Amino acid sequence: MVGLWQAVTLARRGHDVTLHERSAEAFGESCSVYAGAMLAPACEQETAEAVIGMLGRRGVALWRETYPGTIANGTLVVAPSRDRAELDRFARMTKGHQWLPANELAALEPALRDRFTGALYFAEEAHLAPEPALRFLLDRARQDGVRLSLGDGAAPESADLVIDCRGLAAKDDLPDLRGVRGERIIVKSREVILSRPVKLVHPRFPVYVVPWGDGLYMIGATVIESEETGPITLRSALDLLSAAYAVDPAFAEAEIVAQGAGARPAFPDNRPRIIARNGYIYVNGLYRHGFLLAPALAELVADYIETGVKDSEVFGEDRAER
Ligand SMILES: Cc1cc2nc3c(=O)[nH]c(=O)nc-3n(C[C@H](O)[C@H](O)[C@H](O)COP(=O)(O)OP(=O)(O)OC[C@H]3O[C@@H](n4cnc5c(N)ncnc54)[C@H](O)[C@@H]3O)c2cc1C
């Protein structure tokens, strides 16, 4: 996701770009295929720093300008009545929401009728299905003249500048980088009808359901300090599926079509970084926000290349530089 946004942004601004991708199948080995992909800069403020919200709002705007598949229906945050205190805490930690009482919630999202006493509604947020979005950006890159070199993991030799967006594979150059495992399940249902992501606040973990269209729903995601990307555990499956059932019991009849885990690239403070050194610009550590932040970071990198100005606090260092 990060590399594609870099390529598209730079090509549009007239730069001569070659995109090198190690996997022969374009996205085969990426973390990005596991994403939700919620574009939720306001909800993320529950745990993330202000810079994520600021860059995220720009990210949502760029997605909406660029990708027609961006669905701007907002996000709902709900809790079972016994966890109402958690919902109040979520409201205190975030901005940009309105409280919807039960009747307004039912009008907006009829599948949630009679299930919750109300919801927080973040109207400015958006979401998309990740694989079609990745394919769209790849096509857009081709149309804008980007040369593609698939199945090519070698360091480019003749480039004036290399922008390194290798995700977790860049650990060799960025020793602070770590992977944070995120497990998710994809189900298909003809009975569940949701028009926007629904996040279920819970004392142990927040879970969300993202409607991808065509009856597909992504249920995610765990946050585990591990770089394992193998199959998900039974415990995580129970947690994720129970949460989906709590959102709408009609999920009981859904078919499970996929499960799996990606390792999110993250620095120790879970903030993204743009690191420029020795003819390389590393863009990495997008953690839980890769889809949300990639367009805004691509814009910052392009501005820096053209003006030399590091116009954001995400320009930083890693341990190898100090
Ligand atoms: C379960 C889950 C849910 C998520 N949900 C969301 C969400 O709702 N919203 C959101 O914004 N984010 C979400 N994320 C986070 C998001 O997916 C990541 O932040 C993002 O995918 C990171 O993208 P990336 O391009 O940095 O890394 P990657 O997607 O891993 O891409 C790195 C690419 O570099 C390639 N590569 C590696 N080595 C080389 C080499 N030597 N040469 C050439 N190419 C190479 C790899 O093949 C890969 O294609 C989620 C993540 C997970 C796991």
The ligand as an SDF file (V2000), in Angstrom:
LIG
                    3D

 53 58  0  0  0  0  0  0  0  0999 V2000
   -5.5240   -7.6040   10.4500 C   0  0  0  0  0  0  0  0  0  0  0  0
   -5.1050   -6.2310   10.0430 C   0  0  0  0  0  0  0  0  0  0  0  0
   -6.0410   -5.2140    9.9310 C   0  0  0  0  0  0  0  0  0  0  0  0
   -5.6620   -3.9340    9.5340 C   0  0  0  0  0  0  0  0  0  0  0  0
   -6.6360   -2.9900    9.3750 N   0  0  0  0  0  0  0  0  0  0  0  0
   -6.2840   -1.7440    8.9550 C   0  0  0  0  0  0  0  0  0  0  0  0
   -7.2800   -0.7630    8.7640 C   0  0  0  0  0  0  0  0  0  0  0  0
   -8.4750   -1.0290    8.9580 O   0  0  0  0  0  0  0  0  0  0  0  0
   -6.8960    0.4800    8.3380 N   0  0  0  0  0  0  0  0  0  0  0  0
   -5.5870    0.7990    8.0990 C   0  0  0  0  0  0  0  0  0  0  0  0
   -5.3070    1.9300    7.7140 O   0  0  0  0  0  0  0  0  0  0  0  0
   -4.6110   -0.1300    8.2880 N   0  0  0  0  0  0  0  0  0  0  0  0
   -4.9310   -1.3790    8.7090 C   0  0  0  0  0  0  0  0  0  0  0  0
   -3.9620   -2.3170    8.9250 N   0  0  0  0  0  0  0  0  0  0  0  0
   -2.5580   -1.9250    8.8220 C   0  0  0  0  0  0  0  0  0  0  0  0
   -2.0450   -1.9470    7.3940 C   0  0  0  0  0  0  0  0  0  0  0  0
   -2.4160   -3.1500    6.7840 O   0  0  0  0  0  0  0  0  0  0  0  0
   -0.5140   -1.7880    7.4040 C   0  0  0  0  0  0  0  0  0  0  0  0
   -0.1590   -0.6010    8.0730 O   0  0  0  0  0  0  0  0  0  0  0  0
   -0.0080   -1.7000    5.9570 C   0  0  0  0  0  0  0  0  0  0  0  0
   -0.4070   -2.8500    5.2510 O   0  0  0  0  0  0  0  0  0  0  0  0
    1.4790   -1.5520    5.8880 C   0  0  0  0  0  0  0  0  0  0  0  0
    1.7550   -1.3990    4.5050 O   0  0  0  0  0  0  0  0  0  0  0  0
    3.2210   -1.4190    3.9150 P   0  0  0  0  0  0  0  0  0  0  0  0
    3.0780   -1.0670    2.4620 O   0  0  0  0  0  0  0  0  0  0  0  0
    4.1350   -0.6170    4.7780 O   0  0  0  0  0  0  0  0  0  0  0  0
    3.7150   -2.9380    4.0790 O   0  0  0  0  0  0  0  0  0  0  0  0
    3.3230   -4.2140    3.2160 P   0  0  0  0  0  0  0  0  0  0  0  0
    1.8830   -4.2220    2.8860 O   0  0  0  0  0  0  0  0  0  0  0  0
    3.8500   -5.4010    3.9440 O   0  0  0  0  0  0  0  0  0  0  0  0
    4.1100   -4.0250    1.8720 O   0  0  0  0  0  0  0  0  0  0  0  0
    5.5070   -4.1990    1.7720 C   0  0  0  0  0  0  0  0  0  0  0  0
    5.7680   -4.6860    0.3630 C   0  0  0  0  0  0  0  0  0  0  0  0
    7.1890   -4.7100    0.1500 O   0  0  0  0  0  0  0  0  0  0  0  0
    7.4880   -5.8780   -0.6020 C   0  0  0  0  0  0  0  0  0  0  0  0
    8.9260   -6.1900   -0.4200 N   0  0  0  0  0  0  0  0  0  0  0  0
    9.5380   -6.7320    0.6650 C   0  0  0  0  0  0  0  0  0  0  0  0
   10.8630   -6.8320    0.4440 N   0  0  0  0  0  0  0  0  0  0  0  0
   11.1000   -6.3240   -0.7890 C   0  0  0  0  0  0  0  0  0  0  0  0
   12.2860   -6.1310   -1.5850 C   0  0  0  0  0  0  0  0  0  0  0  0
   13.5150   -6.4970   -1.1420 N   0  0  0  0  0  0  0  0  0  0  0  0
   12.1510   -5.5770   -2.8190 N   0  0  0  0  0  0  0  0  0  0  0  0
   10.9290   -5.2170   -3.3000 C   0  0  0  0  0  0  0  0  0  0  0  0
    9.7700   -5.3810   -2.5860 N   0  0  0  0  0  0  0  0  0  0  0  0
    9.8740   -5.9150   -1.3480 C   0  0  0  0  0  0  0  0  0  0  0  0
    6.5550   -6.9330   -0.0210 C   0  0  0  0  0  0  0  0  0  0  0  0
    6.4010   -8.0240   -0.9140 O   0  0  0  0  0  0  0  0  0  0  0  0
    5.2680   -6.1270    0.1270 C   0  0  0  0  0  0  0  0  0  0  0  0
    4.4820   -6.1500   -1.0380 O   0  0  0  0  0  0  0  0  0  0  0  0
   -4.2990   -3.6290    9.2940 C   0  0  0  0  0  0  0  0  0  0  0  0
   -3.3480   -4.6340    9.4010 C   0  0  0  0  0  0  0  0  0  0  0  0
   -3.7420   -5.9210    9.7660 C   0  0  0  0  0  0  0  0  0  0  0  0
   -2.7110   -7.0130    9.8500 C   0  0  0  0  0  0  0  0  0  0  0  0
  1  2  1  0
  2  3  1  0
  2 52  2  0
  3  4  2  0
  4  5  1  0
  4 50  1  0
  5  6  2  0
  6  7  1  0
  6 13  1  0
  7  8  2  0
  7  9  1  0
  9 10  1  0
 10 11  2  0
 10 12  1  0
 12 13  2  0
 13 14  1  0
 14 15  1  0
 14 50  1  0
 15 16  1  0
 16 17  1  0
 16 18  1  0
 18 19  1  0
 18 20  1  0
 20 21  1  0
 20 22  1  0
 22 23  1  0
 23 24  1  0
 24 25  2  0
 24 26  1  0
 24 27  1  0
 27 28  1  0
 28 29  2  0
 28 30  1  0
 28 31  1  0
 31 32  1  0
 32 33  1  0
 33 34  1  0
 33 48  1  0
 34 35  1  0
 35 36  1  0
 35 46  1  0
 36 37  1  0
 36 45  1  0
 37 38  2  0
 38 39  1  0
 39 40  1  0
 39 45  2  0
 40 41  1  0
 40 42  2  0
 42 43  1  0
 43 44  2  0
 44 45  1  0
 46 47  1  0
 46 48  1  0
 48 49  1  0
 50 51  2  0
 51 52  1  0
 52 53  1  0
M  END
$$$$
